[in-house]
Amino acid sequence: MVVASLLACPEARADNAIINVEQRCMDDSLSPAEARRRIAWARTCALDAMFFQASTPSPAQIVDGGPSRNGNERLIEYLEDWPSLNPTGFRTFTSVALGYAVNLAFIDRLYTAASPLPIQLRDEDGLALWTKEDHYKRTRPMYPIFGTQPSTSSGLPLQPRIHVGQGADCHLYRANGSTSATFYVNAYCTATPDTSTQGLVIPRESTPLPTTQREATSAPTVLAPGATLHVETGDAEAFLPPSALRDDALVVHEIRTASGRRLQVTSEQPIVQGQGRLVDAQDLDVGDTLLTLDGDEDTIVSIEVVPHQGLVHTVKPTRRDRGSSIVAAQGWFLGTAGQQDEDASYINRVLMSRSIPAEVLPQ
């Protein structure tokens, strides 16, 4: 009966799995700085398990990682395990969805996919460490979350204890403080995104994000599901409860337009161009246009990358139609965390598929 229900309702199972991941990400919400520390911690612990806690790793676990920007030097990659031998990710820090490639998992979670080849350095243990220049860093790094079972829908959540300036504690802890000998990477989450200077268009008024969170406003204005360039908006039925509002240092793109307005967003913030295309802020140029709430085009006259110290806030719709992921803010249409989470969503779908018991899959 259980098998039949799983096979009969794959959409319901997938939706529940996505909701579980989203809730876990909110429960384990990290700032960009905290996310970077967890990503570095996961790399350190994966390599510690390979090189220092067990026997010398098999030569097959040290492989060619491809070309680097170090002249003719090739990148060195470390494989924490093999998907064929460990298909669920038992006791690993890297994730089967990423092929257990330690350095690749580290750099792809920290830096944008569009950035150039890595530079290879050596860490304090003499092992190969991949890196890139700071301006290629993701504003919202993707960090792993852990549990006692492969799926977020079962088992208990686990968290590391990361102490800045101290050696890595590679244990994973339950909420009661006890450690778990069994652990899996459950999913990847994105760090908290947007600057608090963005204002959401709330029905009958426009409210800055900090006020929106304190007052628990749950119906920002978004694009209607059937909207075209003849703009049609409506109130979202509900938004997920916001993650913790936190003070953080960010680098933002300050965009000024011909209408005299200013928009401050992070580099990976999706924005709707005047032609209706959704692009990241870092890909916009002077002369491009933005789509206003009236459906007009507003030309960009300047873009400046500036430091910003302020509050950050996550806005994410519960509805899954495309329109609900486009929110009205400061006179333009911006993407929400839904668009910014697409990389993590792909990895998480792979993890979810591997957590489904083989006996319930059709033969």
C-alpha angles and dihedrals in degrees: 000000000000091000091050093051092050092051093043095052109037091146092055091048091050093047092050091049091051091048090050091052092047092050092048091050089052092048090050097038115163135188117237091261092050091046091054090051092051092049090051090046091053091052092048093049094046091053092042090056091048101045110020110027099043136034119291108298119254114266085240088068092062107067143164108275096192133253123340136194089251094099109257094347115122122222116253116222129193122209111209091196142332123265090220092058099034107028096166101048097248111188096349132129099201106057131242089241088070094046090251089279101157102195094039091051089049098050098038092053092050104039135047118263091234094061122104131265117303126263112230120226133161123252125220090277093052094252124136113271122189120213144160136201117290094247089066093058118120111247086217108038118201113239131186126248122202140211143175091252131043093251131057088225092070137034128025130299117251131200134192123232108230117189114191113234094014132098118276117275100207096190121110118220136213120222090263091059098254120128125239123222089198118064142150137187100253100185146322121258130194121235120251109288132193134066116245091236089081114100122210120217102237118189108281094002147033115245129187115243099252090055090044091057097044091050092044092230108188107182115065118169114264137170113282115247092251098042120138130175083295087081118231121177137186140171117275112242092229142338125217113261106274121254119242115305105232140178112243143160113246140169109232137187110237106205123191123191138200090259089064096250127133130214125191115197139151119262094258096045108127113231129184110240121216090261090057097256119136112228137164117259091241090062095055121104135195107275094036116117133229126214112246124210088256091058094253127129118249114196120227111235100176141009121194127180108219138167115255129193111194151097122313126206138183120225117187131163123229092210114084102210115114094243094060089059091062110078129190110240132164092344098310139078116259132180119246130221086285092078094038091054096058096104092051091044091058092052091045092053088056091049091048092051091053092051093059109101112249092231092067095051119096114255 
